[in-house]
């Protein structure tokens, strides 16, 4: 009997929906070129959305102390003490209230810090998307009625200079260009009013911490962690499954 990893289980769900699409009501594009199981499977195994879902499960089950070690190795500071929460219903309500797609791929809620991780495969970020992260952070601070620190971590295969649609070469350049970026009074989608938030958005942008790591860095960090004598067999399974997925997707050297 096959001993499936949790990554395999996710792909098994997609496989089930391929054979029995009636369970998701209807097929949107009846003229799709994805007209065989092999084509569909190959497409799904290269989609950003499926990797996002897999990493969400990975972070959800990752023990808190490993996650803290992971973040503090990126930001090179010891700042995290309390337990984090990966998304909250309250935050989902904020996103619904502001009626636009603004959530980062991974949103870790702490008492004094919010950590966003934005994962990129083939798509690129933009100054507008960057502004949306900050706005969501501000709305969460309003929710808890306190100021928090904001840390944004980009995860990609390429270096930072290839992350944005605009020509942005490094993190300092991002902050400088964002200071000159004109925030509209209303968002292009759903007409969310930003008039009273513009000054705060610029302030947070200047104060926040921004970092970038590659999939190679991610792979090496967790691969080395598996060699730690304190790493349990269950933790090794969790980590090795995601590392294998990175290799299968050719995201690492």
ChimeraX attribute file (.defattr): number of C-alpha atoms within 10 A of each C-alpha:
attribute: neighborCount
match mode: 1-to-1
recipient: residues
	/A:1	3
	/A:2	4
	/A:3	6
	/A:4	11
	/A:5	13
	/A:6	16
	/A:7	20
	/A:8	14
	/A:9	11
	/A:10	15
	/A:11	16
	/A:12	14
	/A:13	10
	/A:14	18
	/A:15	17
	/A:16	11
	/A:17	13
	/A:18	15
	/A:19	10
	/A:20	10
	/A:21	13
	/A:22	10
	/A:23	10
	/A:24	8
	/A:25	7
	/A:26	9
	/A:27	10
	/A:28	7
	/A:29	8
	/A:30	9
	/A:31	8
	/A:32	8
	/A:33	9
	/A:34	14
	/A:35	10
	/A:36	9
	/A:37	12
	/A:38	11
	/A:39	12
	/A:40	15
	/A:41	16
	/A:42	11
	/A:43	12
	/A:44	16
	/A:45	17
	/A:46	15
	/A:47	13
	/A:48	15
	/A:49	14
	/A:50	17
	/A:51	20
	/A:52	16
	/A:53	14
	/A:54	20
	/A:55	18
	/A:56	16
	/A:57	17
	/A:58	17
	/A:59	16
	/A:60	14
	/A:61	12
	/A:62	14
	/A:63	12
	/A:64	16
	/A:65	11
	/A:66	15
	/A:67	17
	/A:68	18
	/A:69	15
	/A:70	16
	/A:71	17
	/A:72	14
	/A:73	12
	/A:74	16
	/A:75	15
	/A:76	10
	/A:77	9
	/A:78	11
	/A:79	12
	/A:80	17
	/A:81	12
	/A:82	12
	/A:83	14
	/A:84	18
	/A:85	14
	/A:86	14
	/A:87	14
	/A:88	12
	/A:89	8
	/A:90	12
	/A:91	18
	/A:92	11
	/A:93	11
	/A:94	18
	/A:95	17
	/A:96	12
	/A:97	10
	/A:98	17
	/A:99	13
	/A:100	16
	/A:101	12
	/A:102	18
	/A:103	20
	/A:104	18
	/A:105	16
	/A:106	20
	/A:107	22
	/A:108	18
	/A:109	20
	/A:110	17
	/A:111	16
	/A:112	15
	/A:113	19
	/A:114	19
	/A:115	22
	/A:116	22
	/A:117	18
	/A:118	20
	/A:119	25
	/A:120	19
	/A:121	17
	/A:122	12
	/A:123	11
	/A:124	14
	/A:125	16
	/A:126	15
	/A:127	18
	/A:128	16
	/A:129	16
	/A:130	18
	/A:131	20
	/A:132	19
	/A:133	20
	/A:134	23
	/A:135	22
	/A:136	19
	/A:137	27
	/A:138	19
	/A:139	16
	/A:140	20
	/A:141	17
	/A:142	13
	/A:143	12
	/A:144	11
	/A:145	9
	/A:146	11
	/A:147	14
	/A:148	20
	/A:149	16
	/A:150	20
	/A:151	20
	/A:152	21
	/A:153	19
	/A:154	19
	/A:155	22
	/A:156	24
	/A:157	20
	/A:158	17
	/A:159	14
	/A:160	19
	/A:161	15
	/A:162	16
	/A:163	24
	/A:164	17
	/A:165	12
	/A:166	14
	/A:167	13
	/A:168	20
	/A:169	14
	/A:170	15
	/A:171	15
	/A:172	12
	/A:173	13
	/A:174	21
	/A:175	19
	/A:176	13
	/A:177	14
	/A:178	19
	/A:179	15
	/A:180	9
	/A:181	13
	/A:182	10
	/A:183	19
	/A:184	12
	/A:185	14
	/A:186	12
	/A:187	15
	/A:188	10
	/A:189	9
	/A:190	11
	/A:191	12
	/A:192	14
	/A:193	13
	/A:194	15
	/A:195	11
	/A:196	9
	/A:197	15
	/A:198	16
	/A:199	11
	/A:200	13
	/A:201	21
	/A:202	18
	/A:203	13
	/A:204	18
	/A:205	21
	/A:206	15
	/A:207	12
	/A:208	14
	/A:209	15
	/A:210	20
	/A:211	15
	/A:212	20
	/A:213	17
	/A:214	19
	/A:215	22
	/A:216	18
	/A:217	16
	/A:218	17
	/A:219	21
	/A:220	14
	/A:221	15
	/A:222	18
	/A:223	15
	/A:224	9
	/A:225	18
	/A:226	19
	/A:227	10
	/A:228	11
	/A:229	7
	/A:230	9
	/A:231	12
	/A:232	11
	/A:233	10
	/A:234	9
	/A:235	16
	/A:236	16
	/A:237	14
	/A:238	20
	/A:239	18
	/A:240	17
	/A:241	17
	/A:242	21
	/A:243	21
	/A:244	13
	/A:245	18
	/A:246	18
	/A:247	14
	/A:248	12
	/A:249	13
	/A:250	12
	/A:251	17
	/A:252	17
	/A:253	9
